Amino acid sequence: MSEPTGAARRRGPFRVGDQVQLTDPKGRHYTFTLEAGKSFHTHKGAFPHDELIGAPEGTVVRTTGKVDYLALRPLLTDFVLSMPRGAAVVYPKDAGQILAMADIFAGARVVEAGVGSGSLSTFLLRAVGDHGMLHSYERRADFADIAKGNVERYFGGPHPAWQLTVGDLQDNLSDTEVDRVILDMLAPWECLDAVSKALVPGGILCAYVATTTQLARTVETIREHGTFNEPSAWETMVRTWHVEGLAVRPDHRMIGHTGFLLTARRLADGVEPPRRRRRPAPGAYGEDYTGPGSGRA
């Protein structure tokens, strides 16, 4: 049985062509690609790449300046945060939520719109595996080229489950019987007709938006569309902690707001969504409301 694409690059001793992440005594990271005969240089000295080739992960190397560096392969979270960018990347905290809350499974048929730099595409491809399908749509050719380079650099070449199309989702979507649709774009509400036709009953729509106005319009348009259940919306914030003896406290910096996520599930054809029991807050749809259904959207 053959290994999944890219799996061999994630284990075993270091080989020529592997990416290596060095960590210095202050916790700073340095990433490079192993090449026979080359040397890694810093202001704290140098050491030859050959010292790591054939060595196991977790090896400590010492530079000519007598500084120790821990050598490991970068995790996917490290890779996406340091990848070349055309557009902002989807942060690991949000990618993890998408994989979990959109229930991305091995073999899933997934459509993604808004590839950006390829961060989320890489997470999705690793989740669906070689026998799944990820069809990504990106409007900008320059972003698509950057994403393609990043994805292939991570997996060591093209991924058999990935198809990348340059163009608008709503104009080009021809996929049917899709399990999941992930929208990372400015106006996801414009794609609901196309997404609804592509999704199987019970399939999940997941949208990633940056602002409250985008979130509100997307949710209200989903409700008005009538082919999805009541959407759920949330954001995730990550706060690391400093732990040193009795000094246990939150770190002074945290990854706060990056974006909002929402999910909704496709109903069976011809089924009306159940009426919401919970009443909106007073004034939620008052004179100032200009969203879907107001006649002023």
Summary of the structure (lengths in Angstrom):
residues: 297
radius of gyration: 22.7
end to end distance: 54.9
largest distance: 71.7
contacts: 850
relative contact order: 0.10
helix: 26%
strand: 28%
